[in-house]
């Protein structure tokens, strides 16, 4: 937290904008919520230095929020004075590679290749995200966001860069192991998700196995690191396997319930 404050002071023209859900974090100098910034613009009381530099998006800000602030700036003749950098928001990954139906549930931008087997995305937490819907503690963001961002990241990397064209959008991902270690709090500031593909192989044309290291970084340090092994199956093969497994689970659960009731039934008969 001290490091974040120091960096903000070193760059006096920078303002971090966060979603209204992070109002407690906006108590820090150099941070404002969307509603707070809009009120300041209307009152003609922009924060010190904000008229000379950019607004950097933190977490919880949607494209709708950005347009709302820009419209407010335009009405007060400040369009060319305050610059909002929303490039990451405009590069949010699509449902076909993040495997999410709703845009607000996608936590990453389209992965960028940074080296052999290495990729990076921006962390993009929407206030309406499913993980945010009913859990918010203090000034940091919940650890499940880091895990879900990591999950979306390795799927997107596999879809974009490793699976054959005919498998993209037609694969079913099954996690074998997903080990996570938390090292620092994750705050509603800019952050990145990194993925390193350690190995991948296709023992059969219907599946490809992967081993990856992932990390969520903020302010120059790791907030969470993950080790994952998973398999991308042909969707048709996976559906058949899942159906068989569901039948076994149904039969096993029914048998366990029946067995649990037998002693009680026997006691009633004796009585």
C-alpha positions in Angstrom: 0.0 0.0 0.0 2.9 2.4 0.8 4.4 1.7 -2.6 1.2 2.6 -4.4 1.0 5.9 -2.5 4.6 6.8 -3.3 4.1 6.2 -7.0 1.1 8.4 -7.1 2.9 11.2 -5.5 5.9 10.8 -7.9 3.4 11.4 -10.8 1.3 14.3 -9.6 -0.8 14.5 -12.7 -2.1 10.9 -12.5 -5.6 10.1 -11.2 -6.7 6.5 -10.7 -10.4 6.0 -11.4 -12.2 3.0 -9.7 -15.8 1.8 -9.7 -18.2 3.1 -7.1 -18.1 -0.3 -5.4 -14.5 0.5 -4.3 -15.5 3.8 -2.5 -13.5 2.7 0.6 -10.3 2.4 -1.5 -11.0 5.8 -3.0 -10.3 7.4 0.4 -6.6 7.2 -0.6 -5.1 10.3 -2.2 -5.0 10.1 -6.0 -7.9 7.8 -6.3 -11.6 8.6 -7.1 -14.7 6.7 -7.9 -16.7 7.4 -11.1 -19.4 9.2 -9.1 -16.9 11.3 -7.2 -15.1 12.4 -10.4 -18.4 13.3 -12.0 -19.4 15.4 -9.0 -16.0 17.2 -9.0 -16.4 18.0 -12.7 -19.9 19.4 -12.2 -18.7 21.6 -9.3 -15.7 22.8 -11.3 -13.4 21.4 -8.6 -11.3 18.9 -10.4 -8.5 17.4 -8.1 -5.1 19.0 -8.1 -3.3 18.4 -11.4 -6.0 16.4 -13.0 -6.5 19.0 -15.7 -3.0 18.4 -17.0 -2.7 14.7 -17.1 -4.5 11.4 -17.8 -7.0 9.4 -15.9 -5.8 5.9 -15.4 -8.5 3.2 -15.1 -8.4 1.0 -12.0 -10.8 -1.8 -11.5 -14.6 -1.8 -11.4 -14.9 0.7 -14.3 -17.0 -0.2 -17.4 -17.1 1.3 -20.8 -20.5 2.7 -19.9 -18.8 4.5 -16.9 -16.0 5.9 -19.2 -18.6 7.3 -21.6 -20.5 8.8 -18.7 -17.4 10.7 -17.5 -16.5 11.8 -21.0 -20.0 13.1 -21.5 -19.8 15.0 -18.2 -16.4 16.5 -19.3 -17.8 17.5 -22.7 -20.7 19.4 -21.1 -18.2 21.4 -19.1 -15.7 22.0 -22.0 -13.0 19.8 -20.6 -12.9 17.1 -23.3 -9.4 18.1 -24.6 -8.0 18.7 -21.1 -8.6 15.4 -19.3 -7.5 12.2 -21.1 -9.0 8.8 -20.1 -6.9 5.8 -21.3 -9.5 3.0 -21.9 -7.5 0.9 -24.4 -7.5 -2.1 -22.1 -11.3 -2.0 -21.8 -11.7 -1.9 -25.5 -9.5 -5.0 -25.8 -11.5 -7.2 -23.4 -11.4 -10.8 -24.5 -14.5 -12.2 -26.2 -16.7 -15.0 -25.0 -15.3 -17.4 -27.6 -11.9 -17.5 -25.9 -12.8 -16.6 -22.3 -15.7 -19.1 -22.2 -18.1 -16.6 -20.6 -21.5 -15.6 -21.9 -21.6 -12.1 -20.3 -19.0 -9.4 -21.0 -18.9 -8.3 -17.4 -17.8 -11.7 -16.3 -14.7 -11.6 -18.5 -11.7 -10.7 -16.4 -8.9 -10.4 -19.0 -8.0 -8.6 -22.2 -7.0 -10.5 -25.3 -3.7 -12.2 -24.4 -0.5 -10.7 -25.9 2.5 -12.8 -26.6 5.5 -11.5 -24.7 8.0 -14.3 -25.5 8.3 -18.0 -26.4 5.4 -19.6 -24.5 4.8 -16.4 -22.5 1.6 -14.3 -22.6 0.2 -11.3 -20.7 -3.3 -9.7 -20.3 -4.7 -6.8 -18.5 -6.9 -7.6 -15.5 -10.4 -6.1 -16.1 -12.7 -6.4 -13.1 -16.2 -5.1 -13.8 -18.4 -4.1 -10.9 -21.1 -6.4 -12.2 -18.8 -9.4 -12.3 -20.3 -12.6 -10.9 -17.6 -13.0 -8.3 -18.2 -9.4 -7.1 -21.9 -9.8 -6.7 -22.1 -10.6 -3.0 -18.6 -10.5 -1.5 -16.5 -7.4 -0.8 -14.2 -7.1 2.2 -12.1 -4.0 3.0 -10.0 -2.3 0.4 -8.7 -5.3 -1.4 -10.4 -7.5 -4.0 -11.2 -11.1 -3.2 -8.8 -13.9 -4.0 -11.3 -15.7 -6.1 -11.0 -13.0 -8.8 -7.3 -13.9 -9.2 -8.1 -17.6 -9.6 -10.9 -16.9 -12.1 -8.7 -14.5 -14.1 -6.0 -17.3 -14.2 -8.5 -19.8 -15.4 -9.8 -17.5 -18.1 -6.2 -16.7 -19.1 -5.0 -20.3 -19.7 -8.1 -21.1 -21.6 -7.7 -18.0 -23.8 -4.0 -18.8 -24.4 -4.8 -22.4 -25.4 -7.6 -21.3 -27.7 -5.7 -18.5 -29.4 -2.2 -20.0 -29.7 -2.1 -23.8 -29.3 -5.3 -25.6 -30.4 -5.8 -26.4 -34.1 -8.3 -24.1 -35.9 -11.0 -26.8 -35.9 -10.8 -27.2 -32.2 -11.2 -23.5 -31.3 -14.7 -23.0 -29.8 -15.3 -26.8 -29.9 -13.1 -27.8 -27.0 -14.0 -28.7 -23.4 -11.5 -27.8 -20.7 -11.0 -30.1 -17.7 -8.7 -29.0 -14.9 -6.4 -31.7 -13.4 -4.7 -29.6 -10.8 -5.0 -25.9 -9.9 -2.6 -24.8 -7.1 -2.8 -21.2 -5.9 -0.5 -19.2 -3.5 -1.5 -15.7 -2.4 1.4 -13.4 -1.8 0.0 -9.9 -1.5 -3.4 -8.2 -1.4 -4.9 -7.4 -4.8 -6.3 -3.8 -4.9 -8.6 -2.2 -7.5 -5.6 -0.7 -9.4 -4.2 -1.7 -12.8 -2.9 -5.3 -12.8 -1.7 -7.9 -15.3 -2.2 -11.6 -15.7 0.7 -13.6 -17.0 0.8 -17.1 -18.4 3.9 -19.3 -19.1 3.1 -22.5 -21.0 5.6 -25.0 -19.6 4.5 -28.0 -21.8 1.8 -29.1 -24.1 1.2 -32.3 -26.0 -1.5 -34.1 -27.9 -1.4 -37.9 -27.1 -4.5 -38.3 -29.2 -6.3 -36.2 -31.8 -9.2 -35.6 -29.4 -7.2 -34.1 -26.6 -4.3 -31.8 -25.7 -2.7 -31.6 -22.3 -1.1 -28.4 -20.9 1.1 -27.4 -17.9 1.2 -23.7 -17.1 2.5 -21.2 -14.5 0.3 -18.1 -14.0 0.6 -15.0 -11.9 -1.5 -11.9 -11.2 0.9 -8.9 -10.8 0.3 -5.4 -9.5 2.7 -2.6 -8.8 5.7 -4.7 -9.7 5.0 -7.7 -7.5 3.0 -10.9 -7.5 -0.3 -10.9 -5.7 -1.1 -14.5 -6.6 0.8 -17.3 -8.4 -0.8 -20.5 -9.8 0.3 -23.8 -11.2 -2.2 -25.6 -13.4 -2.5 -28.7 -15.4 -5.4 -29.2 -17.7 -6.7 -31.0 -20.8 -8.6 -29.6 -23.7 -10.9 -32.3 -25.1 -12.9 -32.5 -28.2 -16.4 -31.3 -27.1 -18.1 -34.4 -28.4 -15.8 -36.8 -26.7 -16.0 -34.8 -23.5 -19.8 -34.8 -23.6 -19.9 -38.5 -23.8 -17.5 -39.0 -20.9 -19.4 -36.4 -18.8 -22.7 -38.1 -19.5 -21.3 -41.5 -18.4 -19.8 -39.9 -15.2 -23.1 -38.2 -14.4 -24.9 -41.6 -14.7 -22.3 -43.2 -12.4 -22.7 -40.4 -9.9 -26.4 -40.6 -9.9 -26.4 -44.3 -9.4 -23.8 -44.1 -6.6 -25.7 -41.3 -4.8 -29.0 -43.2 -5.0 -27.3 -46.4 -3.7 -25.8 -44.5 -0.8 -29.1 -42.9 0.2 -30.8 -46.3 0.0 -28.1 -47.9 2.2 -28.4 -45.1 4.8 -32.1 -45.7 5.1 -31.9 -49.5 5.6 -31.0 -49.6 9.4 -33.9 -47.3 10.2 -36.3 -49.5 8.1 -35.0 -52.7 9.8 -35.6 -51.1 13.3 -39.1 -50.2 12.4 -39.8 -53.8 11.2 -38.5 -55.3 14.5 -40.6 -53.0 16.5 
